[in-house]
Structures are given as C-alpha cells and as structure tokens.
Amino acid sequence: MSEELLSWDKLPIGGIPPFPSTEYKTGTWRTFKPIIDEEKCTKCFRCWLYCPDNSIKIEWEADGKKPRRFFVNYEFCKGCGICTKVCPVNAIEMVLEGEK
C-alpha cells in the first residue's frame, strides 16, 4: 500500500508524530559525535537546553539538587554540534565517529 505524499502547502500545521522520539533511535545517523570534557564543564545547562534531540542527560548528586555530570545519550544524538557551539567554556568537542 503506497500513500501519496502531500505537497508542502497541503501539510497540516504543527503535525504530531504518531510515536514519541524514544521509539526512534537515531544515533546511527551521526558522522561526528560530541565528547564532553568533565574537567572543563561548568554545568551551565546550555548544552542540555539547546540540544534539539534531548540527547544531553544529567546525572544528579544524591541530594537531587546539584548536577554531578552531563553526558550524551548516543542512541539519540544525531551529531548536529549545537552543544559544541553553545558551550561557553569549550568543554564539548566534536570527534569523528569511532575515534573516541
């Protein structure tokens, strides 16, 4: 069964995908991946805030009030590099997939 693709002017505004993004592991799309240098990271939350795929995750201290560290969920990271651009202390480096 093939469905006819709609032209751009027939698409509904603000379409909602039928499944949540957690259903689609997209990490295999990457060519480059972000590596967070935990020594440099000031835990400013910018990478977490700007990540379009919600791939930056936070590990919290036991009290749940302070972040212990930020890390990347590579199953969903597409390697766009936005996190690298918004990091004020250059704690995130984009490396070729498979290098680190």
C-alpha positions, -999 to 999 in steps of 0.1 A, spaced: 0 0 0 16 33 -10 4 66 3 6 97 -18 30 123 -4 14 157 3 29 188 -12 43 214 13 11 235 11 -11 206 20 8 195 51 -10 201 84 5 229 105 23 215 136 20 179 128 24 155 157 44 123 151 24 91 160 51 78 184 74 96 209 110 102 199 121 75 224 107 50 198 133 61 172 169 55 179 187 78 155 223 77 167 234 57 137 229 89 116 260 105 130 293 112 114 306 132 143 298 128 180 302 152 209 326 143 237 321 163 270 353 171 289 340 168 325 371 187 338 362 218 318 324 215 322 309 242 344 274 226 344 258 257 330 230 236 313 234 253 279 241 221 261 211 204 277 189 234 270 198 237 233 200 200 223 172 195 198 171 158 204 172 158 242 203 137 240 222 156 267 214 139 300 221 149 336 234 127 364 224 144 397 241 144 431 225 122 458 206 152 472 190 158 438 198 195 438 231 198 420 242 182 387 271 157 392 278 155 354 264 159 320 266 131 294 254 123 259 229 96 251 244 84 219 214 63 209 195 95 200 223 121 193 225 129 156 258 148 159 245 182 149 271 200 170 248 226 186 260 216 220 296 224 210 286 259 196 267 269 228 292 257 253 308 289 268 340 271 280 346 248 250 341 217 271 325 198 242 344 186 212 330 170 181 351 140 170 347 117 141 325 87 150 346 58 160 377 78 171 370 80 209 
